Amino acid sequence: MLLLFGGSLMLAACGGRNTTSAPANAPTVPEVLNWQSVVTKADRLRLRNWREAWATGLERARQNDAQKLAAEGALFDADHSLPGAVPPPGKYRCRVFKLGAQGTAMAEFTSAPGTDCSVDQNGGVSRFYKRNGPQRAVGTIFDGNNGRAIFLGTLQLGDEGRAMDYGRDTARDLAGYVDRIGDRRWRILLPYPRFESVVEVVELIPAP
């Protein structure tokens, strides 16, 4: 199986360049442009069923705190998607929201303070890194269909120094959609993550 992170397979890219530096401990990413050639069977199913996850998670979150959800505007409008779904390379501030609880220890709606994230690009491949926090998504953003982009990646936990290979552990794999939802505002929508929530939403805005 072709791996998005690590491993021995690296496909050569031509003419690409990094416009922001990747973390020093970032995994190597093969220059693969077609997400369908690497996505796992389980993640195909998650991507296919994203709207079901969204409806369930959003309804449960609204019952918990409808006012906070409404205050975020387009962030929680699943059908709001503008041209330019792939965020340009650069530094970002990210906020993470969890909709619908998995497990009794979680609330139906939770949000975390903003953290540092970045996007870099090489050979036409865009990569996303959440740089700090106890849960750090790391992955590749692919041009998708219907104006949306596809995110495939893994979850890095705690003091781990390096992200896992995609496809190695289904509990760590992440799959979702990337949308531009405003002027210099993007989101990553992750249906059915393995931990804590029914849907996870990551908001990206350029860092000051």
Buried (B, 14 or more C-beta within 10 A) or exposed (E): EEBBBBBEEEEEBEEEEEEBEBBEEBBBBBBBEEBEEBBBEBBEEBBEEBEEBBBBBBEBBBEBBEEBBEEBEBBBEBEBBBEEBBBBBBBBBBBBBBBBBBEEEBBBBBBBEBBBBBBBBBBBBBBBBBBEBEBBBBBBBBBBEEEBBBBBBBBBBEEEEEBBBBBBEEEBBBBBBBBBBBEEBBBBBBBBBBBBBBBBBBBBBBEE
